[in-house]
Amino acid sequence: MSLDHSSDRLWTKSFTMLVLGNLFVFMSFQMLLPTLPPQAKEFGATEIQVGLVTSLFCIAAVIIRPLTGFLLESSKRKWLVILGATSLLCITISYSFSTLIIFFLFIRFIHGLAWGWSTTANGTAAVELVPPKRLGEGLGYFSLSMTIGMILAPSLGILLYQTFGFHILIFVSSVLGVIAVVLLLLISYQTPKEVEEKQLDFRQFSLLRSLVDKHGWYPSFITLLASFSQGTIVTFIVIFSIERNLDQVFLFYLFSAITGTIVRPFVGKWFDQKGPWLLVIFCSISAILGLFILSYTYSITFLIFSGILIGAGFISMMPVLQSWVISKTPSDRRGVANGMFYSSIDLGIGISGVVFGFLSSFISLGSIFQLSSVCYLIVIALTLIDYLKIKRNERKSQKEYKHFRTV
């Protein structure tokens, strides 16, 4: 089906189903994340093997996204989305049959392939169901389904794992996966005309071209920097809370998610009206303040306050950056652009864990949070450079237009 944006209506049946379907995809997936490392320990995994549970997954997700982006240049959306969701479901079920650590790690690698495929396909489908004039707002709501899943599911997963065991956890995760597949099957997907007219030819596949889109690489690099800083929170927040005797660390995630949810509609509309630059700068300042407050936190009150600032910072910034990437990209390259965006997040967080994990042997975790805030200063600088470049080109175009009129 070709794109038809004659209406600016956002909450169509298909977009609503995609948001809900993506929520259940994220719920099914995220509830496994905190439980897979301890389950690997149950199989007798070494410390290195436990680390591979995360790193193999990230590597696989980055590897598959160029191929997914290439397929999205010439393929209808429905089969790509359904294949991704169905693969995630089958892999989730397969964990129940894993008793050897080698097999467990192999499944984890395949899980990363399916996750990279699914997130790229779903993100591209969302872009094409959103009216162009409401791109920022639409992607803000779509990414909200990810945020809610990332906040609620890990706590639910830990509860099920500790109370009922791994097999019940897998059963519940699989049920959520089935619901996701059903919802995604009900969608009337939109495919750009230029994509429908293009023939799939694997001889044209280029790893570099399918990994990086020249139009959207700049905001993707900014995404990598922001994610590199956020990686310190993902990696160390639990350890940090133990060091500081903060036994309610879930409140950090809760208030971060609540804040991100509240500001999401306003952020999306601002992007649609005024562009990304001021938003990215405000979000970066908020994240810097949040990291510094977190570094000095010894009480639940300051933990919550830092969570609010991080929610207004990093969580609010992600849909802005995704919209920025997509707005600079031709419609037939949106699959590649989405893959590049999500890979930037994975690479940023993954590399951050290694770099700051090494540095944590020499400096305190509080100092780690402060040091990581430098990334946001670079984000601000790069955003200002792009803004000034855009304004300079606009003034140049206006002068040329006035000169042409006088001639």
C-alpha positions as CSV (number, residue, x, y, z in Angstrom):
1,M,0.0,0.0,0.0
2,S,1.4,3.4,-0.9
3,L,1.6,6.2,1.5
4,D,-1.4,8.5,1.8
5,H,-1.0,11.5,4.1
6,S,-4.0,13.4,2.9
7,S,-5.2,13.4,6.5
8,D,-3.1,14.7,9.4
9,R,-4.9,12.4,11.8
10,L,-2.4,10.7,14.0
11,W,-4.3,8.1,16.1
12,T,-5.5,5.8,13.3
13,K,-6.3,2.2,14.0
14,S,-3.1,1.0,12.5
15,F,-0.9,3.5,14.4
16,T,-2.7,2.6,17.7
17,M,-2.2,-1.1,17.0
18,L,1.5,-0.5,16.2
19,V,2.1,1.4,19.4
20,L,0.3,-1.3,21.5
21,G,2.0,-4.1,19.6
22,N,5.4,-2.5,20.1
23,L,4.6,-2.1,23.8
24,F,4.0,-5.8,24.1
25,V,7.2,-6.6,22.1
26,F,9.2,-4.5,24.6
27,M,7.4,-5.9,27.6
28,S,8.1,-9.5,26.5
29,F,11.7,-8.7,25.8
30,Q,12.6,-6.3,28.7
31,M,11.2,-8.6,31.4
32,L,14.0,-11.1,30.5
33,L,16.9,-8.6,30.7
34,P,17.6,-8.5,34.4
35,T,17.0,-12.3,34.8
36,L,19.2,-13.8,32.1
37,P,22.6,-13.0,33.9
38,P,21.5,-14.8,37.1
39,Q,20.1,-17.6,35.1
40,A,23.4,-18.0,33.3
41,K,25.0,-18.2,36.7
42,E,22.6,-21.1,37.5
43,F,24.1,-22.9,34.5
44,G,27.6,-22.4,35.9
45,A,28.7,-19.5,33.8
46,T,32.0,-17.7,34.6
47,E,32.1,-13.9,35.1
48,I,33.3,-13.5,31.5
49,Q,30.4,-15.6,30.2
50,V,27.9,-13.6,32.2
51,G,29.3,-10.5,30.5
52,L,28.9,-12.2,27.2
53,V,25.1,-12.4,27.9
54,T,25.0,-8.7,27.2
55,S,27.8,-8.1,24.8
56,L,26.9,-10.9,22.4
57,F,23.4,-9.5,22.2
58,C,24.5,-6.0,21.4
59,I,27.0,-7.2,18.8
60,A,24.3,-9.2,17.1
61,A,21.8,-6.3,17.1
62,V,24.3,-4.0,15.4
63,I,25.3,-6.7,12.8
64,I,21.7,-7.4,11.6
65,R,20.5,-3.8,11.3
66,P,22.4,-3.0,8.0
67,L,20.7,-6.0,6.4
68,T,17.3,-5.0,7.7
69,G,17.8,-1.5,6.5
70,F,18.7,-2.8,3.1
71,L,15.6,-5.0,2.9
72,L,13.4,-2.0,4.0
73,E,14.6,-0.1,0.9
74,S,12.6,-2.4,-1.4
75,S,10.3,-4.6,0.7
76,K,6.8,-4.3,2.1
77,R,6.7,-3.6,5.8
78,K,4.3,-6.2,7.0
79,W,6.4,-9.4,6.5
80,L,9.5,-7.7,8.0
81,V,7.6,-6.6,11.1
82,I,5.8,-9.9,11.6
83,L,9.0,-12.0,11.0
84,G,10.8,-9.9,13.7
85,A,8.0,-10.3,16.3
86,T,7.6,-14.0,15.5
87,S,11.3,-14.7,15.8
88,L,11.5,-12.9,19.1
89,L,8.6,-15.1,20.3
90,C,10.2,-18.4,19.2
91,I,13.6,-17.4,20.7
92,T,11.9,-16.5,24.0
93,I,10.3,-20.0,24.1
94,S,13.7,-21.7,23.3
95,Y,15.2,-20.4,26.5
96,S,13.1,-23.0,28.4
97,F,15.1,-25.8,26.6
98,S,18.5,-24.3,27.4
99,T,20.5,-26.0,30.1
100,L,24.1,-25.6,28.8
101,I,25.8,-22.2,28.9
102,I,27.1,-22.6,25.4
103,F,23.6,-23.1,24.0
104,F,22.3,-20.3,26.2
105,L,24.9,-17.9,24.8
106,F,24.1,-19.0,21.3
107,I,20.4,-18.3,21.9
108,R,21.3,-14.9,23.3
109,F,23.2,-14.1,20.1
110,I,20.3,-15.1,17.9
111,H,18.0,-13.1,20.2
112,G,20.2,-10.0,19.4
113,L,19.7,-10.6,15.7
114,A,15.9,-10.8,16.1
115,W,15.9,-7.7,18.3
116,G,17.9,-5.6,15.9
117,W,15.6,-6.7,13.1
118,S,12.4,-6.1,15.0
119,T,13.3,-2.6,16.3
120,T,14.5,-1.4,12.9
121,A,11.4,-2.7,11.1
122,N,8.9,-1.5,13.7
123,G,10.5,2.0,13.9
124,T,10.3,2.3,10.1
125,A,6.7,1.2,10.0
126,A,5.9,3.8,12.6
127,V,7.5,6.6,10.6
128,E,5.3,5.7,7.6
129,L,2.1,5.6,9.6
130,V,2.6,9.2,11.0
131,P,1.6,12.3,9.0
132,P,4.8,14.2,8.0
133,K,3.5,17.4,9.7
134,R,3.3,15.4,13.0
135,L,6.4,13.4,12.8
136,G,8.0,14.6,16.0
137,E,4.7,14.1,18.0
138,G,4.0,10.7,16.4
139,L,7.5,9.3,17.1
140,G,7.3,10.7,20.6
141,Y,4.2,8.6,21.3
142,F,5.7,5.6,19.5
143,S,8.9,5.7,21.6
144,L,6.7,6.1,24.7
145,S,5.7,2.5,24.2
146,M,9.4,1.6,24.5
147,T,9.8,3.7,27.6
148,I,6.9,2.2,29.4
149,G,8.0,-1.3,28.5
150,M,11.6,-0.6,29.6
151,I,10.3,0.7,33.0
152,L,7.6,-1.8,33.9
153,A,8.8,-5.1,32.5
154,P,12.2,-5.5,34.3
155,S,10.4,-5.2,37.7
156,L,7.7,-7.7,36.6
157,G,10.4,-10.1,35.3
158,I,12.4,-10.0,38.6
159,L,9.2,-10.6,40.6
160,L,8.2,-13.6,38.5
161,Y,11.7,-15.0,38.5
162,Q,12.2,-14.8,42.2
163,T,8.6,-15.9,43.1
164,F,7.8,-18.6,40.5
165,G,11.1,-19.4,38.7
166,F,12.5,-19.1,35.2
167,H,10.1,-21.3,33.4
168,I,7.0,-19.3,34.6
169,L,8.8,-16.1,33.6
170,I,9.4,-17.5,30.1
171,F,5.7,-18.6,29.9
172,V,4.5,-15.1,30.7
173,S,7.0,-13.4,28.4
174,S,5.8,-15.7,25.6
175,V,2.2,-14.9,26.2
176,L,3.0,-11.2,25.8
177,G,4.9,-12.0,22.7
178,V,1.8,-13.8,21.2
179,I,-0.3,-10.7,22.0
180,A,2.3,-8.6,20.2
181,V,2.2,-10.8,17.0
182,V,-1.6,-10.7,17.0
183,L,-1.7,-6.9,17.3
184,L,0.9,-6.4,14.6
185,L,-1.0,-8.7,12.2
186,L,-4.0,-6.4,12.4
187,I,-2.2,-3.3,11.0
188,S,-2.6,-1.9,7.5
189,Y,1.0,-1.0,6.8
190,Q,2.1,1.9,4.6
191,T,5.0,1.5,2.1
192,P,6.4,4.5,0.1
193,K,5.8,4.3,-3.6
194,E,9.5,4.5,-4.4
195,V,10.1,1.5,-2.2
196,E,7.3,-0.6,-3.8
197,E,8.7,0.2,-7.2
198,K,12.3,-0.9,-6.3
199,Q,13.4,-4.5,-7.0
200,L,15.3,-6.4,-4.3
201,D,18.7,-7.2,-5.5
202,F,21.3,-8.5,-3.0
203,R,24.1,-7.8,-5.5
204,Q,23.5,-4.1,-4.6
205,F,24.0,-4.8,-0.8
206,S,26.8,-2.7,0.7
207,L,27.6,-3.1,4.4
208,L,28.7,0.5,4.7
209,R,25.8,2.0,2.8
210,S,23.3,-0.1,4.8
211,L,24.9,0.7,8.1
212,V,25.3,4.5,7.6
213,D,23.1,7.0,5.8
214,K,24.9,10.1,4.8
215,H,21.9,12.3,5.3
216,G,21.3,11.4,9.0
217,W,24.7,10.5,10.3
218,Y,25.2,13.7,12.2
219,P,22.2,13.4,14.6
220,S,23.0,9.7,14.8
221,F,26.5,10.6,16.1
222,I,24.9,12.9,18.6
223,T,22.7,10.0,19.6
224,L,25.8,7.8,20.2
225,L,27.4,10.5,22.4
226,A,24.2,10.9,24.5
227,S,23.9,7.1,24.8
228,F,27.5,6.8,25.8
229,S,26.8,9.0,28.8
230,Q,23.5,7.2,29.6
231,G,25.5,4.0,29.6
232,T,27.0,4.9,33.0
233,I,23.5,4.9,34.5
234,V,22.5,1.6,32.8
235,T,25.7,-0.1,34.0
236,F,26.3,1.4,37.5
237,I,23.0,2.7,39.0
238,V,22.3,-0.5,40.9
239,I,25.8,-0.9,42.2
240,F,25.9,2.8,43.0
241,S,22.6,2.5,45.0
242,I,24.1,-0.4,47.0
243,E,27.2,1.7,47.8
244,R,25.1,4.6,49.0
245,N,22.5,2.4,50.9
246,L,19.7,3.5,48.5
247,D,17.4,0.5,48.6
248,Q,14.6,2.0,46.4
249,V,16.5,2.5,43.2
250,F,13.4,1.6,41.2
251,L,12.1,5.1,42.1
252,F,14.8,6.6,39.9
253,Y,13.4,4.7,36.9
254,L,9.8,5.3,37.9
255,F,10.1,9.1,38.1
256,S,12.4,9.2,35.1
257,A,9.7,7.4,33.1
258,I,6.9,9.6,34.5
259,T,8.7,12.8,33.5
260,G,9.5,11.5,30.1
261,T,5.9,10.5,29.6
262,I,4.5,13.9,30.7
263,V,6.8,16.0,28.5
264,R,6.7,13.7,25.5
265,P,3.7,15.4,23.8
266,F,5.1,18.9,24.3
267,V,8.6,17.8,23.0
268,G,7.1,16.3,19.9
269,K,5.0,19.3,19.0
270,W,7.9,21.7,19.6
271,F,10.1,19.6,17.2
272,D,7.3,19.8,14.5
273,Q,7.1,23.6,14.9
274,K,10.7,24.7,15.6
275,G,13.1,21.9,14.9
276,P,15.4,19.9,17.2
277,W,18.2,22.3,18.1
278,L,16.9,24.1,21.2
279,L,15.2,20.9,22.4
280,V,18.5,18.9,22.3
281,I,20.3,21.7,24.1
282,F,17.6,21.9,26.9
283,C,17.6,18.1,27.3
284,S,21.4,18.0,27.5
285,I,21.5,20.7,30.2
286,S,18.8,18.7,32.1
287,A,20.8,15.5,31.8
288,I,24.0,17.2,33.0
289,L,22.2,18.5,36.1
290,G,20.7,15.1,36.7
291,L,24.1,13.3,36.5
292,F,25.7,15.8,38.9
293,I,22.9,15.6,41.4
294,L,23.0,11.8,41.2
295,S,26.8,11.8,41.8
296,Y,26.2,13.6,45.2
297,T,23.1,11.6,46.1
298,Y,22.8,10.0,49.5
299,S,19.0,10.2,49.9
300,I,15.9,8.9,48.1
301,T,14.7,12.5,47.6
302,F,17.8,13.5,45.6
303,L,17.7,10.1,43.8
304,I,14.1,10.9,42.6
305,F,15.1,14.5,41.7
306,S,18.0,13.2,39.5
307,G,15.6,10.7,37.9
308,I,13.2,13.5,37.0
309,L,16.1,15.5,35.4
310,I,17.4,12.4,33.5
311,G,13.8,11.8,32.3
312,A,13.5,15.3,31.0
313,G,17.0,14.9,29.5
314,F,17.9,11.6,27.9
315,I,14.5,10.0,27.7
316,S,12.9,13.1,26.2
317,M,15.9,13.6,23.8
318,M,15.7,10.2,22.1
319,P,12.5,10.7,20.1
320,V,13.8,14.2,19.2
321,L,17.0,12.7,17.8
322,Q,15.1,9.9,16.0
323,S,12.8,12.5,14.4
324,W,15.9,14.6,13.5
325,V,17.5,11.6,11.8
326,I,14.3,10.7,9.8
327,S,13.6,14.3,8.8
328,K,17.0,14.5,7.0
329,T,16.6,11.1,5.3
330,P,14.9,10.3,1.9
331,S,11.8,8.0,2.3
332,D,13.5,5.0,0.7
333,R,16.4,5.2,3.2
334,R,14.3,5.4,6.3
335,G,15.0,1.7,7.2
336,V,18.7,2.3,7.1
337,A,18.3,5.5,9.0
338,N,16.3,3.8,11.8
339,G,18.8,1.0,12.0
340,M,21.6,3.5,12.2
341,F,19.8,5.4,15.0
342,Y,19.1,2.3,17.1
343,S,22.7,1.0,16.5
344,S,24.0,4.3,17.8
345,I,22.1,3.7,21.1
346,D,23.4,0.1,21.4
347,L,27.0,1.1,20.5
348,G,26.9,4.1,22.9
349,I,25.7,2.1,25.9
350,G,27.8,-1.0,25.0
351,I,31.1,0.9,24.6
352,S,30.3,3.0,27.7
353,G,30.0,-0.1,29.9
354,V,33.5,-1.2,28.8
355,V,35.2,2.2,29.0
356,F,33.7,3.4,32.3
357,G,33.9,-0.1,33.7
358,F,37.7,0.1,33.3
359,L,37.8,3.6,34.8
360,S,35.6,2.6,37.8
361,S,38.7,0.7,39.1
362,F,40.4,4.0,39.6
363,I,37.7,6.6,40.4
364,S,34.5,6.6,42.3
365,L,31.1,6.0,40.7
366,G,30.1,9.5,41.6
367,S,33.0,10.8,39.6
368,I,32.1,8.4,36.7
369,F,28.7,10.1,36.5
370,Q,30.3,13.5,36.5
371,L,32.9,12.5,33.9
372,S,30.2,11.1,31.6
373,S,28.4,14.5,31.5
374,V,31.2,15.8,29.3
375,C,29.5,13.9,26.5
376,Y,26.5,16.2,26.8
377,L,28.7,19.2,26.6
378,I,29.9,17.9,23.2
379,V,26.3,17.2,22.2
380,I,25.5,20.9,22.9
381,A,28.5,22.1,20.9
382,L,27.6,19.9,17.9
383,T,24.0,21.0,18.0
384,L,25.0,24.7,18.1
385,I,27.3,24.1,15.2
386,D,24.6,22.6,13.1
387,Y,22.1,25.3,14.1
388,L,24.5,28.1,13.1
389,K,25.2,26.3,9.8
390,I,21.5,26.0,9.0
391,K,20.9,29.7,9.8
392,R,23.9,30.8,7.7
393,N,22.6,28.8,4.7
394,E,19.1,30.3,5.2
395,R,20.6,33.9,5.2
396,K,22.6,33.0,2.1
397,S,19.6,31.7,0.3
398,Q,17.6,34.8,1.2
399,K,20.3,37.1,-0.1
400,E,20.5,35.1,-3.4
401,Y,16.7,35.3,-3.7
402,K,16.7,39.1,-3.1
403,H,19.5,39.5,-5.6
404,F,17.5,37.4,-8.2
405,R,14.4,39.5,-7.6
406,T,16.3,42.8,-8.2
407,V,17.9,41.4,-11.3
